[in-house]
Amino acid sequence: MNDEESLEQLKSSPRPKTGPLLTLQKAIEFGEYDPQFLSGFREWHELTRHSQFQLIREALENRRKHLLTQWVEISNTLDFSKKPYLQEALRNIEAQWRKLAEDKERLFIEYSK
């Protein structure tokens, strides 16, 4: 059996039925904090505004931790001086930090009403 036949067999075989790939809690763990994105989950609409805000706060903190981890991993690269392209990656992460801080302020104002 060659590669093309294997590929065709995989395409034609029935796919197993699985649940949703991403749950609300998993999205929070991944640092997804945008209320529009989170509103795509059915259980989001069943939560009180206070509970929604607490999940957003948790997601914001998770996102901050993820960005910090990425920044540290890049900063601790051996021979960093010989890899100037990594400086751009650090600038991108720092830009995401600034956006995260702005979004955090905006969401605190929005959910404090």
C-alpha positions in Angstrom: 0.0 0.0 0.0 1.5 3.3 -1.0 1.2 6.7 0.7 -1.6 7.9 -1.6 -3.7 4.8 -0.9 -3.2 5.2 2.9 -4.2 8.8 2.7 -7.4 8.0 0.7 -8.2 5.3 3.2 -7.9 7.7 6.1 -10.0 10.3 4.4 -12.8 7.8 3.6 -12.8 6.0 7.0 -15.5 7.2 9.4 -14.2 9.6 12.0 -14.9 8.9 15.7 -17.4 11.1 17.3 -15.7 13.3 19.9 -16.9 16.0 22.1 -16.0 19.6 21.7 -12.2 20.1 21.3 -12.2 23.2 23.5 -14.3 23.7 26.6 -14.9 26.9 28.4 -12.6 25.9 31.3 -9.9 24.9 28.9 -10.2 28.2 27.0 -9.8 30.0 30.3 -6.7 27.9 31.1 -5.3 28.8 27.7 -5.7 32.5 28.6 -8.7 33.3 26.3 -10.3 36.3 27.9 -12.3 38.0 25.2 -16.0 38.0 26.1 -17.0 37.7 22.5 -14.9 34.5 22.1 -16.1 33.1 25.4 -19.7 33.8 24.5 -19.4 31.1 21.9 -19.6 28.5 24.7 -23.2 27.6 25.8 -22.4 27.6 29.5 -21.1 31.1 29.3 -24.6 32.4 29.0 -25.7 30.4 32.0 -23.3 32.3 34.3 -24.0 35.5 36.2 -22.1 38.6 35.2 -20.0 38.3 38.3 -19.0 34.7 37.5 -18.2 35.7 33.9 -16.0 38.5 35.2 -14.2 36.1 37.6 -13.5 33.7 34.7 -12.2 36.7 32.6 -9.9 37.7 35.5 -8.6 34.1 35.7 -8.0 34.0 32.0 -6.2 37.4 32.0 -3.9 36.1 34.7 -3.3 32.9 32.8 -2.5 34.8 29.7 0.0 37.0 31.6 1.7 33.9 32.9 1.9 32.4 29.4 3.5 35.5 28.1 6.0 35.7 30.9 6.9 32.1 30.3 7.5 32.7 26.6 9.5 35.8 27.4 11.7 34.0 29.9 12.3 31.0 27.5 13.4 33.3 24.7 15.5 35.5 27.0 17.3 32.5 28.4 18.3 31.3 25.0 22.0 30.4 24.8 24.0 32.7 22.6 21.2 35.2 22.5 23.6 37.8 21.0 24.1 35.5 18.0 20.4 35.3 17.4 19.2 38.9 16.8 15.9 37.7 15.3 14.9 36.7 18.8 14.9 40.3 19.8 11.8 40.8 17.5 10.1 37.9 19.3 10.7 39.7 22.6 9.3 42.9 21.2 6.2 41.0 20.0 5.6 39.5 23.4 6.1 42.9 25.1 3.5 44.4 22.6 1.1 41.6 23.7 1.8 42.5 27.4 0.8 46.1 26.7 -2.4 45.0 24.8 -3.2 42.7 27.7 -2.9 45.5 30.2 -5.1 47.8 28.1 -7.7 45.0 27.7 -7.6 44.3 31.4 -8.4 48.0 32.2 -11.1 48.0 29.6 -12.7 44.8 30.9 -12.5 46.0 34.6 -14.4 49.2 33.6 -16.9 47.3 31.5 -17.7 44.7 34.2 -17.7 47.1 37.1 -20.9 48.8 35.7 
